[in-house]
């Protein structure tokens, strides 16, 4: 195998596939990256067996030669070392040549590196996924789904299924739900091209975070295909495979209240800033608790106190308060995460009682819905 490539394009590809490589893997070859050169271009593959990312770099783009292919072939090279070497090479072009016994030579300017590679045929094969079970989600919608749900997944391995986001597809609608049992985030999306059948799968939060980074500012559609054990996200030049989490995801629809005693409509950004200020005093406490109370004249009071430091109170004008008076306490962090997902728009908060879960959503719709369990403070 022998080829020359623009160093920056190789680095861009490595940045994506390195996201899937783990130094903790029990499979030694997975500490490497697979390089596969054909006349079309270069495929880079990284995997930790849970996530596999493959990046394709075309030999020619827009009439410009990116890769000069001299001899086709494949090799696996130690990922972290290869990435560091390419990053620190002195010129903008790299020549990579594999000789007998997987001896890999890297040249750039007057720099020469020699690495011992591994046989590419020993690298795990990518799973086969049928294209007829795929649907399309625009890249910006996919990034929104990740931003508005993944923060609510559990970080505890006690219930592994809760470290993922439930994706339900039914009747042309995708519903994504994440919960750690103290809060819940739900995002709905109408699919542009509905697919047949119903799906209930749980995608690891980590996989979705990596996907969001890879998509970046892309405006391309993302093709998604689901099997019993894997999900594939496919763009023009990147494939991301993720294993699905096993186990039964709890029926969260029963947790979301449908009848309310109190509704408050107000500006989400103003509420976020008030809670942020109140949490300055709450931060020293273990649970970071802030209190919300409705007052006369459509006013909401946000307060917090710390016996050792002091207390804070702030009144905010809301647009409308309907129903009974309400006073309850909650985690400032959970509330700020939820408000961040709602992106500063006018919101509606709906309560069923001081110790019952309450929900937040846009004042206009419930496409993005957040649920938080209050904290008992007495």
C-alpha positions as CSV (number, residue, x, y, z in Angstrom):
1,X,0.0,0.0,0.0
2,X,1.3,3.5,-0.9
3,X,-0.4,6.8,-1.1
4,X,0.2,10.6,-0.7
5,X,-2.5,12.7,1.0
6,X,-3.0,16.3,2.1
7,X,-2.1,16.3,5.8
8,X,-5.0,18.5,6.9
9,X,-7.6,16.3,5.3
10,X,-6.1,13.2,7.0
11,X,-6.1,15.1,10.3
12,X,-9.8,16.0,9.9
13,X,-10.6,12.4,9.2
14,X,-8.6,11.2,12.2
15,X,-10.4,13.8,14.5
16,X,-13.7,12.0,13.7
17,X,-12.6,8.3,14.0
18,X,-10.5,8.9,17.1
19,X,-13.8,9.6,18.9
20,X,-14.5,5.9,18.8
21,X,-11.1,4.6,19.9
22,X,-10.6,3.7,23.5
23,X,-7.3,2.8,25.2
24,X,-9.3,0.6,27.7
25,X,-10.5,-2.0,25.2
26,X,-9.8,-5.6,25.9
27,X,-9.4,-6.3,22.1
28,X,-5.8,-5.1,21.3
29,X,-6.4,-4.4,17.6
30,X,-9.1,-1.9,18.6
31,X,-6.4,0.4,20.0
32,X,-5.6,0.9,16.3
33,X,-7.2,2.7,13.3
34,X,-7.8,0.8,10.1
35,X,-6.6,2.6,6.9
36,X,-8.0,1.2,3.7
37,X,-7.0,2.7,0.3
38,X,-8.9,2.0,-2.9
39,X,-8.9,3.9,-6.2
40,X,-11.9,5.9,-4.8
41,X,-10.0,7.2,-1.8
42,X,-9.2,6.4,1.9
43,X,-11.4,4.8,4.5
44,X,-10.4,5.4,8.1
45,X,-12.1,3.2,10.8
46,X,-12.0,3.5,14.6
47,X,-14.0,1.4,17.0
48,X,-14.3,0.4,20.7
49,X,-16.9,-2.3,19.8
50,X,-19.7,-0.1,21.3
51,X,-19.2,2.7,18.7
52,X,-17.6,2.3,15.3
53,X,-16.9,5.4,13.2
54,X,-15.8,5.3,9.6
55,X,-14.7,8.3,7.6
56,X,-14.3,8.3,3.8
57,X,-11.9,10.8,2.2
58,X,-12.4,11.0,-1.6
59,X,-9.3,10.9,-3.8
60,X,-10.7,13.8,-5.7
61,X,-12.9,16.6,-4.5
62,X,-14.3,19.4,-6.7
63,X,-11.7,18.6,-9.4
64,X,-8.8,18.9,-6.8
65,X,-6.6,15.9,-6.0
66,X,-6.7,15.2,-2.3
67,X,-5.0,11.7,-2.4
68,X,-2.5,10.3,-4.9
69,X,-3.0,6.6,-4.9
70,X,0.1,4.6,-5.9
71,X,-0.8,1.2,-4.5
72,X,-4.1,0.0,-3.0
73,X,-4.1,-1.9,0.3
74,X,-5.0,-1.8,4.0
75,X,-3.2,-1.6,7.4
76,X,-4.1,-1.1,11.1
77,X,-1.8,1.4,12.9
78,X,-1.7,2.3,16.6
79,X,-4.3,5.1,16.8
80,X,-2.9,7.5,19.4
81,X,0.7,7.4,18.1
82,X,-0.4,7.7,14.4
83,X,-2.6,10.7,15.3
84,X,0.2,12.4,17.2
85,X,2.7,11.8,14.4
86,X,0.4,13.2,11.7
87,X,-0.5,16.2,13.9
88,X,3.2,17.1,14.3
89,X,4.5,16.5,10.8
90,X,6.4,19.5,9.3
91,X,4.8,19.9,5.8
92,X,1.2,19.9,4.4
93,X,1.7,16.6,2.5
94,X,2.1,13.1,3.9
95,X,3.3,9.9,2.2
96,X,2.3,6.6,3.8
97,X,3.8,3.3,2.5
98,X,3.3,-0.2,3.9
99,X,6.0,-2.7,3.1
100,X,6.5,-6.4,4.1
101,X,5.3,-7.6,7.6
102,X,3.1,-4.5,8.0
103,X,6.1,-2.1,8.3
104,X,4.6,1.3,7.8
105,X,6.6,4.3,6.7
106,X,5.4,7.9,7.1
107,X,7.2,10.7,5.4
108,X,6.7,14.4,5.4
109,X,9.4,16.9,4.3
110,X,12.6,15.6,5.9
111,X,10.7,13.7,8.7
112,X,10.5,9.9,8.5
113,X,8.6,7.6,10.9
114,X,8.5,3.9,10.9
115,X,5.7,2.1,12.7
116,X,4.9,-1.6,13.1
117,X,1.3,-2.1,11.8
118,X,-1.2,-4.9,12.3
119,X,-2.8,-7.1,9.7
120,X,-6.0,-5.3,8.5
121,X,-7.9,-8.6,7.9
122,X,-7.9,-9.1,11.7
123,X,-9.9,-5.9,12.3
124,X,-13.6,-6.6,13.1
125,X,-15.9,-6.3,10.1
126,X,-18.6,-3.7,10.2
127,X,-22.1,-5.0,10.9
128,X,-24.5,-5.4,7.9
129,X,-27.5,-3.2,8.1
130,X,-30.3,-3.3,5.5
131,X,-31.0,-0.1,3.7
132,X,-34.8,-0.7,3.5
133,X,-35.2,0.0,7.2
134,X,-33.8,3.5,7.0
135,X,-35.3,7.0,7.5
136,X,-33.9,10.5,7.1
137,X,-33.5,13.2,9.7
138,X,-32.0,16.6,8.8
139,X,-28.6,17.3,10.5
140,X,-29.8,20.4,12.4
141,X,-32.9,18.5,13.7
142,X,-30.6,15.6,14.9
143,X,-28.3,18.0,16.7
144,X,-31.4,19.6,18.4
145,X,-32.6,16.2,19.5
146,X,-29.2,15.4,21.1
147,X,-29.0,18.9,22.8
148,X,-32.5,18.7,24.1
149,X,-32.5,15.2,25.5
150,X,-29.0,13.7,26.2
151,X,-28.2,15.8,29.3
152,X,-31.0,14.0,31.1
153,X,-29.6,10.4,30.7
154,X,-28.4,8.7,33.9
155,X,-24.7,8.7,34.6
156,X,-25.1,5.7,36.9
157,X,-24.5,2.2,35.6
158,X,-26.9,0.7,38.1
159,X,-29.6,0.8,35.4
160,X,-27.6,0.7,32.2
161,X,-30.7,1.2,30.0
162,X,-31.2,4.7,31.5
163,X,-27.7,5.8,30.2
164,X,-29.4,5.9,26.8
165,X,-32.1,7.8,25.0
166,X,-35.3,5.9,24.0
167,X,-36.2,6.4,20.3
168,X,-39.8,5.5,19.5
169,X,-41.0,5.6,15.9
170,X,-44.8,5.2,15.4
171,X,-47.1,6.6,12.8
172,X,-44.5,8.8,11.1
173,X,-43.4,10.5,14.4
174,X,-40.1,10.1,16.2
175,X,-40.3,10.6,20.0
176,X,-37.0,10.7,21.9
177,X,-37.0,10.4,25.7
178,X,-34.2,10.5,28.3
179,X,-34.6,10.2,32.1
180,X,-32.4,9.6,35.1
181,X,-35.5,9.1,37.3
182,X,-35.2,12.6,38.8
183,X,-35.9,14.4,35.6
184,X,-37.1,13.7,32.0
185,X,-36.5,15.3,28.6
186,X,-38.7,14.5,25.6
187,X,-38.4,15.7,22.0
188,X,-40.9,14.9,19.2
189,X,-40.2,15.1,15.5
190,X,-42.4,14.5,12.5
191,X,-40.5,12.4,9.9
192,X,-40.3,13.8,6.4
193,X,-40.6,10.3,5.0
194,X,-42.5,7.9,7.4
195,X,-41.2,4.3,7.6
196,X,-43.3,1.2,8.0
197,X,-43.6,-0.5,11.4
198,X,-42.9,0.6,14.9
199,X,-39.5,0.8,16.6
200,X,-38.5,1.1,20.3
201,X,-34.7,1.3,20.7
202,X,-32.4,2.8,23.3
203,X,-29.3,4.5,21.9
204,X,-26.4,5.2,24.3
205,X,-26.1,8.9,25.3
206,X,-22.4,8.7,24.6
207,X,-23.0,7.6,21.0
208,X,-25.4,10.5,20.4
209,X,-22.9,13.0,21.8
210,X,-20.2,11.8,19.5
211,X,-22.6,11.9,16.6
212,X,-23.5,15.5,17.3
213,X,-19.8,16.5,17.3
214,X,-19.2,14.7,14.0
215,X,-22.2,16.4,12.3
216,X,-20.9,19.8,13.4
217,X,-22.4,22.5,11.3
218,X,-23.3,20.2,8.4
219,X,-26.6,20.8,6.7
220,X,-26.6,17.3,5.0
221,X,-29.5,14.9,5.7
222,X,-28.5,12.0,8.0
223,X,-29.7,8.5,7.0
224,X,-30.6,6.3,10.0
225,X,-31.0,2.6,9.9
226,X,-32.0,0.4,12.9
227,X,-31.6,-3.3,13.5
228,X,-32.2,-5.4,16.6
229,X,-28.7,-4.7,18.1
230,X,-27.3,-1.7,16.1
231,X,-28.1,1.7,14.8
232,X,-26.3,3.3,11.8
233,X,-26.1,7.0,11.2
234,X,-24.8,7.8,7.7
235,X,-23.8,11.1,6.1
236,X,-22.1,11.6,2.8
237,X,-18.7,10.8,4.2
238,X,-19.1,9.4,7.7
239,X,-20.7,6.2,9.1
240,X,-21.3,5.9,12.8
241,X,-22.5,2.5,14.1
242,X,-23.6,2.2,17.7
243,X,-24.7,-0.8,19.7
244,X,-28.2,-0.5,21.2
245,X,-28.7,-0.8,25.0
246,X,-30.5,-3.9,26.2
247,X,-33.3,-4.0,28.7
248,X,-36.8,-2.6,29.1
249,X,-37.0,1.2,29.2
250,X,-39.6,2.4,31.7
251,X,-43.0,3.5,30.5
252,X,-42.3,7.2,31.0
253,X,-45.7,8.3,29.4
254,X,-47.3,7.5,32.8
255,X,-44.9,10.0,34.5
256,X,-46.0,13.0,32.5
257,X,-49.0,14.7,34.2
258,X,-52.0,15.7,32.0
259,X,-54.0,17.7,34.6
260,X,-52.6,20.8,36.3
261,X,-53.5,23.0,39.3
262,X,-51.2,25.9,38.4
263,X,-49.7,27.2,35.1
264,X,-47.1,30.0,34.8
265,X,-46.2,31.5,31.5
266,X,-43.0,33.6,31.5
267,X,-39.7,34.4,29.7
268,X,-37.4,31.4,29.9
269,X,-34.2,33.5,29.7
270,X,-35.2,35.7,32.6
271,X,-36.0,32.7,34.7
272,X,-32.7,31.0,33.8
273,X,-30.7,34.1,34.8
274,X,-32.6,34.4,38.1
275,X,-32.0,30.8,39.0
276,X,-28.4,31.1,38.0
277,X,-28.0,34.0,40.4
278,X,-29.9,32.2,43.2
279,X,-27.7,29.1,42.8
280,X,-24.6,31.2,43.7
281,X,-25.7,30.7,47.3
282,X,-27.1,27.2,46.8
283,X,-24.0,25.9,45.2
284,X,-22.2,25.3,48.5
285,X,-25.0,23.1,49.6
286,X,-24.9,19.4,48.5
287,X,-28.1,19.5,46.5
288,X,-28.0,23.0,45.0
289,X,-31.6,23.7,45.9
290,X,-33.6,26.8,44.8
291,X,-37.2,27.7,45.7
292,X,-39.9,29.0,43.4
293,X,-43.1,30.7,44.7
294,X,-46.0,32.4,42.9
295,X,-47.0,35.8,44.3
296,X,-49.8,38.3,43.7
297,X,-49.8,40.3,40.4
298,X,-48.4,37.6,38.2
299,X,-45.1,37.7,40.1
300,X,-42.7,34.8,40.7
301,X,-40.2,34.8,43.5
302,X,-37.0,32.8,43.2
303,X,-35.0,32.3,46.4
304,X,-32.3,30.3,48.0
305,X,-30.5,30.3,51.4
306,X,-27.4,28.8,52.9
307,X,-27.1,28.9,56.7
308,X,-23.4,29.5,56.5
309,X,-23.4,32.1,53.7
310,X,-26.7,34.0,53.5
311,X,-29.8,34.2,51.4
312,X,-31.1,35.6,48.1
313,X,-34.6,36.6,46.9
314,X,-35.5,37.9,43.5
315,X,-38.9,38.7,42.0
316,X,-39.6,38.2,38.3
317,X,-42.7,39.4,36.4
318,X,-44.4,36.5,34.5
319,X,-46.8,36.9,31.6
320,X,-49.6,35.0,33.3
321,X,-50.2,32.8,36.4
322,X,-53.4,30.7,36.3
323,X,-54.8,28.4,39.1
324,X,-53.7,27.9,42.7
325,X,-50.7,29.4,44.4
326,X,-47.6,27.3,44.3
327,X,-44.4,27.1,46.3
328,X,-41.8,24.3,45.8
329,X,-38.0,23.6,45.7
330,X,-35.9,22.0,43.0
331,X,-32.4,21.3,41.9
332,X,-31.0,24.5,40.3
333,X,-28.9,22.5,37.9
334,X,-31.8,20.4,36.7
335,X,-33.9,23.5,36.1
336,X,-31.1,25.3,34.3
337,X,-30.4,22.3,32.1
338,X,-34.1,22.1,31.2
339,X,-34.3,25.9,30.4
340,X,-31.2,25.6,28.3
341,X,-32.8,23.0,26.2
342,X,-35.8,25.3,25.7
343,X,-33.4,27.9,24.4
344,X,-34.6,31.1,26.1
345,X,-38.0,31.2,24.5
346,X,-41.3,32.0,26.4
347,X,-42.2,29.0,28.4
348,X,-45.1,27.5,30.3
349,X,-44.5,25.7,33.6
350,X,-47.3,23.5,34.8
351,X,-47.7,22.1,38.3
352,X,-49.9,19.5,39.9
353,X,-48.8,20.1,43.5
354,X,-45.8,21.0,45.6
355,X,-44.4,17.5,45.7
356,X,-45.5,16.3,42.3
357,X,-43.4,16.3,39.1
358,X,-43.8,19.5,37.1
359,X,-43.3,20.1,33.4
360,X,-41.8,22.9,31.3
361,X,-42.3,23.5,27.5
362,X,-42.5,26.3,25.0
363,X,-45.5,28.6,25.5
364,X,-46.5,27.7,21.9
365,X,-46.2,23.8,21.8
366,X,-44.8,20.8,23.6
367,X,-42.4,19.5,20.9
368,X,-39.7,19.8,23.5
369,X,-40.9,18.9,27.0
370,X,-39.0,18.8,30.3
371,X,-40.1,17.2,33.5
372,X,-38.5,17.7,36.9
373,X,-39.2,16.1,40.3
374,X,-39.3,18.6,43.1
375,X,-37.1,18.3,46.2
376,X,-38.6,18.0,49.7
377,X,-36.9,20.6,52.0
378,X,-38.6,20.0,55.3
